Amino acid sequence: MSAQSSRTPSRARKTAPRKAPAVGPKPAAKGAGKGGGGRGGGASGAAAAERVLWSQRAWAMLAGLAVLRLALNALGLIPVHFDEAQYWAYGREMAAGHYSKPPLVGWLILASTSVLGDTAFGLRFFAPLAHLAVGAGVFLTARRLFDARCGFWAALLYSAAPGVSISAGLMTTDPVMMAGWVLALYALVRAMEVQPGPKSAEPWGWWALVGAGVGLGMLAKYTAVALPLGLLGYVLFSRETPLGPSRRRGAGLAAGVAALVLSPNIVWNAMHGFVTVAHLGENAEVGRGGLAHPGELAEFLGAQFGVIGPVAFLAVLAALVTLPFDPARRGDWRERLLAWSAAPLLAAMCVQAFLSQANANWAAPAYVGGSILAARWLLARPWGELAGKVQAGVGIVAVVAVLLLGGVYDLWARDLPRFADPYKKMRNGGPFCEAALSAMEGEGAQVLLSNDRRRLSECLFEGGMGFRDVAVWDPDGVPSNHFEFRSRLQPGDDRLMLLAVESEAQGQEIADRFAWAVPVGSGRFATHADRSVTYVLWAVEGFEGY
């Protein structure tokens, strides 16, 4: 090439109009992030083979765990939790919203039980599959950002976590919400890989998928809003230059799609006075018993060792804490993006725990991006793979211990102490509902009445009933759960009811408010060797008011 021709690009660069820089990666060489190795035949072939090997390991591990978890759920060793029973009832209601939760989990339960029947296995069918989707999304995202080896270990750190294994045996909102979360994160990575220019258009499809993931996540649990908030922090604080016009339109498309997906629930809330928003504010309980609760914070942090596993949690913390002090990592948009997807939610839950209290699972979505950060941090150290194997071993031991204990207690709970039962809170419903539903049928009652929404939830599932078939005693008239919102006992209700409570005093107090009331049974059943529960049953009719 002549000297004149070599200077031509320089002059062209000086005269070309300057574009607004986009937040995200610089254009990568072909094969970057996918295990490619350039044009060198041997190096490229070895890298491709390694990528295939780690990918095969990841898919085999994820598929094996999913099949194993489905098989364990089919054994029916775990009693149905009252929250699961309530989600089952949500599905039968087929509403676009509920007092405390959005509707997606209920819809999924309706779909699975319509095919598999109203059994514990049918109810929980999508739980292992949702965790499979999260693990797959973690692997694909890590492989895209770094390489297949990192993807495998990130997926293992997540999928082998004790909390994930336990969660796969229960149908809750978290795994479904996190599946939407990881979909949005992966789609965002794909969108950010493309630098719009004369030869490449803005990846509108990936931006739309970002919005779909956020919308679906929020349709399962509102905690998913933490992801776009964290990404906003990434945009505002990770770069000195503004978001380019094309990127702004892509983000706007994502926001529009998310709003569209969530719109049924938004409309439902608007029609019901935004009761769910009010409930979320009440749930925070900031200021309860003072403004400082260091013990609650310590308990929350300690619980994270069980949620994601000790190795993974320590690695997540190490990766986040050291990132600002490592110039190479701090300058890597990939690590910053993952940090902003994880750190804000984890920090917010720590603050919540310190100011009031926080459930252990409230920070779980932080470990979607956190697992990738942890794997990246561990693999930069010679003992990283060993640490990953320890994480898997701890997870296996923990879940086997829980399942073995659960199986033993399923057979001999009445002969064993309550403290060691991992499912101690889930053993009241069966005997209580058996007595209540049997008496309800014998008396010809139309409605089951109780002052305990947990027992009502369990009886809904056991009896195949809906919210119209139950009533909850609610003297203050201020809803604090979906039963009080949907099935409050109203003055003037003259249907024949079966009142079921757990103490004679409660039964007498409620029965006195009816025009006609007759005791029809009482008893006591043992849940464990050192605990028993009383039940009292009345046939009542003609409610005269609170």
KAWOSUL-V739523 format. One record per backbone hydrogen bond with DSSP energy under -0.5 kcal/mol. CO is the residue of the C=O (numbers start at 1). NH is the residue of the N-H. Records with the same first field share a line. If there is no record, write none. Layout:
CO: NH, NH
This chain:
2: 6
3: 7
4: 7, 8
5: 8, 9
7: 11
8: 12
9: 13
10: 14
11: 15
12: 16
22: 24
29: 32
31: 34, 36
37: 40
40: 44
41: 45
42: 46
43: 47
44: 48
45: 49
46: 50
47: 51
48: 52
49: 53
50: 54
51: 55
52: 56
53: 57
54: 58
55: 59
56: 60
57: 61
58: 62
59: 63
60: 64
61: 65
62: 66
63: 67
64: 68
65: 69
66: 70
67: 71
68: 72
69: 73
70: 74
71: 75
72: 75, 76, 77
73: 76
77: 79
81: 85
82: 86
83: 87
84: 88
85: 89
86: 90
87: 91
88: 92
89: 93
90: 94, 95
91: 94
101: 98
103: 107
104: 108
105: 109
106: 110
107: 111
108: 112
109: 113
110: 114
111: 115
112: 115, 116
113: 117
117: 119
119: 123
120: 124
121: 125
122: 125
124: 127, 128
125: 129
126: 130
127: 131
128: 132
129: 133
130: 134
131: 135
132: 136
133: 137
134: 138
135: 139
136: 140
137: 141
138: 142
139: 143
140: 144
141: 145
142: 146, 147
147: 151
148: 152
149: 153
150: 154
151: 155
152: 156
153: 157
154: 158
155: 159
156: 160
158: 161
161: 165
162: 166
163: 167
164: 168
166: 169
167: 170
170: 172
172: 176
173: 177
174: 178
175: 179
176: 180
177: 181
178: 182
179: 183
180: 184
181: 185
182: 186
183: 187
184: 188
185: 189
186: 190
187: 191
188: 192
189: 193
190: 194
191: 194
193: 195
194: 196
197: 200
200: 197
202: 204
203: 207
204: 208
205: 209
206: 210
207: 211
208: 212
209: 213
210: 214
211: 215
212: 216
213: 217
214: 218
215: 219
216: 220
217: 220, 221
219: 104
221: 224
222: 225
223: 226
224: 227, 228
225: 229
226: 230
227: 231
228: 232
229: 233
230: 234
231: 235
232: 236
233: 237
234: 238
235: 239
244: 248
245: 249
246: 250
247: 251
248: 252
249: 253
250: 254
251: 255
252: 256
253: 257
254: 258
255: 259
256: 260
257: 261
258: 262
259: 263
260: 263
262: 265, 266
263: 267
264: 268
265: 269
266: 270
267: 271
268: 272
269: 272, 274
270: 273
272: 275
274: 278
275: 279
276: 280
277: 281
278: 282
279: 283
280: 284
281: 285
282: 285
285: 288
287: 290
293: 296, 297
294: 298
295: 299
296: 300
297: 301
298: 302
299: 303
300: 304
301: 305
302: 305
303: 306, 307
304: 308, 309
306: 163
307: 163, 164
309: 313
310: 314
311: 315
312: 316
313: 317
314: 318
315: 319
316: 320
317: 321
318: 322
319: 323
320: 324
322: 325
323: 326
325: 327
326: 330
327: 331
329: 332
331: 333
332: 336
333: 337
334: 338
335: 339
336: 340
337: 341
338: 342
339: 342, 343
342: 346
343: 347
344: 348
345: 349
346: 350
347: 351
348: 352
349: 353
350: 354
351: 355
352: 356
354: 293
355: 287
359: 362
360: 363
361: 364
363: 366
364: 367
365: 368, 369
366: 370
367: 371
368: 372
369: 373
370: 374
371: 375
372: 376
373: 377
374: 378
375: 379
376: 380
377: 380
378: 381
381: 384
383: 387
384: 388
385: 389
386: 390
387: 391
388: 392
389: 393
390: 394
391: 395
392: 396
393: 397
394: 398
395: 399
396: 400
397: 401
398: 402
399: 403
400: 404
401: 405
402: 406
403: 407
404: 408
405: 409
406: 410
407: 411
408: 412
409: 413
412: 415
413: 416, 529
416: 529
417: 420
418: 421
420: 422
421: 424
423: 426
424: 427
428: 432
429: 433
430: 434
431: 435
432: 436
433: 437
434: 438
435: 439
436: 440
437: 441
438: 442
439: 443
440: 444, 445
447: 449, 498
448: 471
449: 500
450: 473
451: 453
452: 456
453: 457
454: 458
455: 459
456: 460
457: 461
458: 462
459: 463
460: 464, 465
461: 464
466: 469
467: 470
469: 448
471: 450
472: 474, 489
474: 477
477: 479
481: 485
482: 486
483: 487
487: 472
490: 493
492: 494
493: 543
496: 446, 447
497: 499, 540
498: 449, 500
499: 538
501: 536
503: 507
504: 508
505: 509
506: 510
507: 511
508: 512
510: 513
511: 514
513: 544
516: 541
518: 539
521: 537
523: 535
525: 533
528: 531
531: 527, 528
533: 525
535: 523
536: 501
537: 520, 521
538: 499, 540
539: 518
540: 497
541: 516
542: 515
543: 492
